[in-house]
Structures are given as structure tokens and as C-alpha cells.
Amino acid sequence: MFAVYAAEPSPQDPLAALRVGERPEPEVPDGWVRVGVRAASLNMHDLWTLRGVGIKADRFPMILGCDGAGVLDDGTEVVLHSVIGDPDWSGDETLDPGRTLLTEKHQGTFADHVVVPRRNALPKPAGLSFAEAACMGTAWLTAYRMLFVKSGLRPGQTMLVQGASGGVSTALVQLGRAAGYRVWVTGRTEEKRALAESLGAHATFESGARLPERVDAVFETVGKATWSHSMKSLKPGGIVVISGATSGDATGAELQRLFFLQLRVVGSTMGTREELGDLLAFCALNDLRPQIGLELPMERAEEGLRSMLDGETAGKIVFTR
């Protein structure tokens, strides 16, 4: 079958490991289902896979793509939940020590077919296209959990999103506006800030700019480049929710500010199957659709990966079949 895959780890030049070609059709274990992929969205996780981060060397070659949407063999249209855990685990599957994401142990979605546990294929809402639905399982689910499970924010409070144009950031803006929060965003360029405003941000600021007042919560996916600004932007007792560090680890934890102002720092990773179902229902109720900045046929996956590597994003990058 057709597939886009990483041939081997390439830490310094991730695109050197990229291949577009043929891979074997997947076998379908008991309790799993085969999904004909119609669309799959690109995530930073795919670049990390190409670099060899979070995946053992003996797992290569690995088909990329940790979320998507498609059709079961019986014609049912589905959205994929990317967290695959121990079937005997009870409770929050993101805390299962043995859980993985697609592309860490199991082959991914940038292909004609992918196989997943039956419970990981949720019905696709009729109001979402396959391309839109393909954005839900990773970026939008991550944003949903950050906002509604981890932050403790109440409607009317102020949130700051660090970074204006990535998949998680744009999802945070849209979800936060729909939930009744005051949404502030930082962005490196005027174009990125304008995008955030078009999606519902109440105000935008240059990266690192002094804010008119401190905020109740900061949502972080950037890390080193914005961490100090995030800590300085919080009210006493405020919270930082962090789900990524694309610019690297912070050089300092700012511990004096942390304890003196009684700030809270909370990590967040992906989300549960139940949360994905709630996210899909929330989007349907509020007529929310993900911002897709670039849609390409899967054969042109290298173009999309290069755009992400260069920081040229304006929402999600989606590949279609």
C-alpha cells in the first residue's frame, strides 16, 4: 500500500529520513479494526519521529501520522483516538505506563490503511469533513484537556496562549472563545497575530510583550523561548498548563517567583477516549471547525513537513487521500 514513512532516525536532518512509497498492508489483530484513511493531520510528533525521539531504533521503518479520520471496512466513518494502551488498564489511559501513541510502536496514519483497537475508532460527526475530523485526535484533544480538564479556569477569566499559529494554539483560541474565556495570544509576526484574532482572540501581543494586566492561566507549547514571559504574566495563584516545548527545555524554573506568588505548573498530555468524545460533541454544539492552514495530497507530505520545520504554519497541516 502507499505510505509516507521514516526509514531510519535522522536527528540532525529529519527530512533526510523521509520516504514516500510502498509498505506492506497491515495485519488486523483480534479486537482491532482496519481504517481506510481519508485524511491525516501533521503534528510536531512526526518530526520528532523522523529525528528518532520517542521511538526505538528497531521500530523503523515507521509509517508517520499519529491521528486521522477514515472509513471502516463496513463503511462507518470514524475519527481516530491516538492513545493506545493496555486493554486491562482502568482509568485515565494517558497515565497508563505502557501506553503509546501511533508511530511510537504501531504504524501510523500516513498510508492507505491503518489498524487500531476497535475502541480507538469513534464515530465521525456528520458536520465535520474528513480533513477537519483528522485534526481532532491530537492537537484539538490536547487543547481540550489543557483547558477543560487541567486549567480549572472559569468563564470570564483571562487566558494567555503562547504562540498564535500552531495546531494546539489555534485550537486553544477557538475552544477558549467558545467557552467564555477572555482569550489573549502572543505571536511572532503580525500575520500570525491576525490569524489568532480572526479565530476569536480578544487581544494579541508581540512575543514577550508586557501585558496590560496579569492573567489567570497561561497555555504553553513553546518552552524555552516563552517560559520566563509565561511566569511573569501570571496573577498570584495562577496556573501554567504545558503540553509541549518546541523551542527546548526552559533554562530556569523561576522558583522564587513560583513559590512567592504560589503559582502552579501542570503538565498535560493528549487526552482520553471519553474526552475526545466530549470534544467532538462540544464542537458540534458550537459549530467549531479547526483552522486548516494547508491541505495537501499525501504524496506531497514533504512540503507539509518542511513548512512545519520552518515554522510556516497557519493552523493545521492536513494530508488527504
N, C-alpha and C positions, 0 to 999 in steps of 0.2 A: 504494500500500500504506500501511497505518498506520505511523506513525513518531513518535518523540519526538526533536526536533532543536533545534539552536541556530540562530536566524535570523540573528544578527549578533553580533559581540563586544560585551559589556557589562561593562567592567572593574569598575565600582562597584556594580552591581546585577545579579549574574549571572542571577537568575531572571527578570529582565525580558526576557532574550533567548530564554527557553524557549518552544517551541511544541509542541503535540500535535495532529497532523493527518495529512495525506496527503503522501507523497513518491513520486516515480517508482520503479517496480520497477527493481532494479539489473540492469545487463547483466553477463553472465558471460564474462570473457576466457578465452582458451585457457589451460589449466593451472589454472584456478580452479574453485571449486565454489559452488553456491548452498546456503545453510543456512536451513531454516525454523526461526526462533528460537523456543525454548520457554521459556527463562529467560535473563536477563542481570543481572549484578550491578552495582551502583553503585560508582564509585570517585571519589576526590578529583580524579582526572584529568578527570572530566566537569565538575566545577565550574570547573576551570582552562580547559577548552574554552569554556564559556559566557563566561568573562572575556576570552577571546581570547589566552590564554597558550599558546605552543607550536603555534599554528596560524596560517597566513597568512590575511589578511582575505579574499582571493579564494577561499578554500576554503568559505566559508559560502554557503548554509545547509549545516550538517553534522549528520548523524544522530549522536546520542550513543551511548555504550556501547562500551567497549574490551575487554569479554570476555563470554562467554556459552556456552550449550550448546543444541543443537537436533538437527535431523534433515536428512540429505541427501535429495536427490530420490529416491534408491533405498531410502530407509528406514533407512539406517545412522545410529545415534545417536552424536553427536560432541561433544567438548569443543574449544573454540577456543583456539589459541595466538595471542596478540595482536600479536606482534612480526613485522612484515612487512619483509623485507629484500631485497637484491639477490640474485636466484637464482644469480648467478655468484660470490657471496661464499663463501669457505670458512672454516670455523672458527666461533667464537662469534658468533652473529648479533647479540648485544647490542652488540658492538663495531663492527659494520658502520656506517661513517659515513653511509650512505644509508638506514639502517633507520628505520622509523616504527612507531608504534602505530596501531591502528584509531582513527579520529576525528581524526588529525593530517593525513592525506592521503586516506585511504579512509573511506567511510561506515561508521558503527558498527552496533551490535547491538540498539539500542532500536527495533526495527522487526519487521515480519512476516518479512523476509528480509535476509540479509547475504551478501556474497560474499567469499571468502578464497582464497588459494592452497591448492591441494589438500593440501600438506604441513602446513598450519596447522589442519587438522581431524583431531583424534586420536580414536580410539575411546573412547566414554564407558564407564567401568566400570559394570557392571550394578548394583553395590551403591549407587551414588550416584543420587539423584534429579536431575532437570534443574536444579532450584534449587540444589542442593548443588554440582553439577558446574560451574555458572556462576560459582562463587566461585574456581575453581582457577586460571584463566589469568592473573590479575593479582595479587591480594592474596596468595593462598597460594603462587604461584610466586615472588613477590618474597621472601616469608618463607623459603621453602625454600632459595633461593640465598644469602640472607644467612646462614642457619645452617650449611648443609652445604657450600657452595662457598667462601664468603668468610671465615668466622669462624675456622676452624682449631680450634674447641673440641673437647674430648674428653669422652665421657660421664663424669659425675661432677663436672665443673666447673660453676661458677656463672655464670649469665647474668642480666642485668637488662634487662627490656623497659620502655622509657619510654612510658607510655600504655597503658591497660588495655582499652579497648573498641573500638578501630578494627579494620578488617578485617585489616590486616597484623599488628597487635599480638595479636589473638586467635589468629591462625594461628601466630605465633611461640610462644605459650604452649602450644598443643596439640602442635605439632611438637617443641618442646623437651622437653616432658614425656615424649613417646613415645620420644625418642632417648636418654633417660637423663641429661639435664642437670638441675641444680638451678635451678629457674625462679623468679626474683623479678620482681615487677612493681610499677610505680608507677601510681597513679590519682588523679584529682582528687576523686572522690566515693566514699563508702562503697559505693554501688551498683555503680560501675564496678570497684572492687577486689573486691567479692563475685563479680562475673561472672568475673574472672580466676581466682579461687580455685576456682570451680565448673568451670572448664576445665582445671584441673590445676596452677595456680601453687602452689608450696610456701609462699610468703610474699608479702604485698603491703604496700605502704607509701604514705603520702601523697606527693604530688608534692614533690620537693625534700627529703624527709626524710633524715636521717643514717642510713646503713645499718649493720647490726650488724658487717659487715666488707666489705672491698672485693671486687669481682667480677672474673672473668676476661674478661668481654665485656659490652658494652652495645649494645643494638639500638635505633637511633634512627630515628624517623619524624617527630619533633616539631620539632626545630631550636632556634630562639632560646630558647624558654621552658624547655628542659631541658638545653641544651648544657653549661653550667657544672657542673650536677649530674652529668652523664654523665662528664665528665673527672675530677671529684673522686671518683667511685665506683670507678674502675679500680685494680686492682693494678698495681705496676710491670710493664711489659711487656704490659699488657692492650690490648684492641682495642675500638674503637668501629666498628660497621658501620652505615652510614647510607644509607637509601633514600628519604628524604623530609624536608621541612622545612615542615610545615603551619603552624607559627607564625612562619615567616620565617627569614631567614638569621641565624646567630649573630653577635652584635656583637663578640665577641672569640674568637680561636682558642685562647687559653690556651697560647701557645707555650712559655713557661717550664716549665709542667707537662708539656707534650708531650715536650720533649727531655730534661728531667731524669729523668723516670720511664720514658723510652723507650717511650712509648705509640704505638699505631698507629691510624690513621684510614683506613678503607677505604670507598669508595663502592660501591653495588650497585644495579643497575637491572634490574628484571624477571628474565628467565631464558630459557634456550634451549628449543627444542622437545624436545631429549633430556631436559633437566631436568624439564620438565613431565611427560613420560612416567614418569620416575623418581618424581616426586611422586605421581602417580596410583597407582603400584604401592605406594609406601610407605603411603599412606592405606588402600589395600585390605588390606595385610598387618596393619596396626594398627587396623583398623576405625575410622579417624578420619573425622569428618564436620564440615564447617565450621559455626561458630556463626552462625546467621541470626537477626538481631535484629528484622528487619521484612521481610515479604513482601507485595508489593502487585501488583495488576494493572498492566500497563504504562501504562494510561490514567491512573493516579494517580501518575505519575512525579514530579510537582511536590511531592507530600507527602514522598516519599523524599529528594529533593534538599534540601528545606527542613530536614528532620531532620539531614542531613549538614552543611549550612551552619551550623546552630545547635549542632553538636557533640552531638546527641542520638543517639548510636549505642550499640548493644549487640551488636556483631558486624556481619556483612554485611547490607546492604540489597539485596534482590533483587526484580526485576520479572519477572512471568510473563505469558505469552500463552496 
